[in-house]
Structure formats: C-alpha cells, structure tokens
C-alpha cells in the first residue's frame, strides 16, 4: 500500500472498517477482531497503533505475524487469510492486515478451550466488535447458501408493514407479540423478508431491529 493511502486510512480513526491494536495481544482476541471485520463489510486491522491513533510500532515482525497466522488458522472457523503488509511510519513499523468481506459467512471464533460448540460470531458495530445476534447469524448463513427464496406475503406480514409505517422500527419480540406467533417463527419470517429486500436489519448495542426498506 502506498504511504499516502495508508495515512488517509488511519487519519479518521477507528470505524466499522478499521481497528487499531497497540500490539497483537492473544490469538483469540485478535481472531475476534479479524472475524468481525470479515463478517461485516471488510476493512483493515493495524497492529502497532493505539486506540487514540498514536503510533507505537511493533517490536518483531515475525512474532506479530505468527500471532496473526495462529489467530486466523486455529481460532477462526472457517479460517481467514488476510493480506499482511509492513508499513514504515515515522521510523516505526506497523503491521497492516487487509481483510476482505467474506463470501462464506459467518466466521466463528473459537475460544481458548478450542471448543467449537462454544464458538461465537462477531460483527463490527461502529468502532466495536460485538457478538452477532441469532437473526444476524442466520441471515449471514442463508446469504452464503444462496438458496432460491420462496416468499408469500400473508396477513401477518401486511399487518407488520402497517405497524412499521406508523412506528418506523420493531424487534423480533415486538413482531411476535403483534401477530401472536413464537419468537423463533417471527425471526425466520423477518429474515426471509430481509433476504427478499423488503426489510432492513439494523444493529445497536442491545438488540436488532427491523425497518421497511
């Protein structure tokens, strides 16, 4: 990457597509950030820069690269292969990871016990990597499978659309209560409507919510 482009990327600070790490820390913590970026819209992770943008650099290219390789190979399923580059900034080296938006979402992060049953899916929400909801995880999985979608709009869906026109947003629980169905069924219906391009799904720090598209 050219130096000018690199400076442009870091100038605005952390975001949905950019994460700073002063050092690589543990493989599982790094795996969480890498997987979250790949599960969202892709972006960059830079090791050697603090959260406030101050450049500290890395002590060892090999040790930091080894942590990245271990994180991507053993703590992310399916594994991710970011592009790794060393950038010299103010006589200090930083490790730049370019992470493409994945075509095989969701990527799960395996904990230190190496127990895949306890693995979690993360996404980027602003400057943070947060655990994805069940609905978001299901949506990623279905989009990856890309199966033909059969959709019929019934009375429940129409009633919900009218509700959204007045209230602008609603959660899975609100939809389930509104049309008197289980939250599990409500979740499936809403994800199908998102896939059909009728609804949009949004995240905040507490729960997902849905709006008309």
Secondary structure, DSSP 8 states (H G I E B T S, - for coil): --HHHHHHHHHT--BTTEEEESS---HHHHHHHHHHHHHTT-EEEEETB-TTS-B---S-HHHHHHHHHHHHHHSEES----EEEEEEETTEEEEEEEE---SS---EE--TT--GGG-EEEEEETTEEEE--HHHHHHHHHHHHT--------HHHHHHHHHHHHHS-B-HHHHHHHHT--HHHHHHHHHHHHHTTSEEEEE-SS-EEEEE-
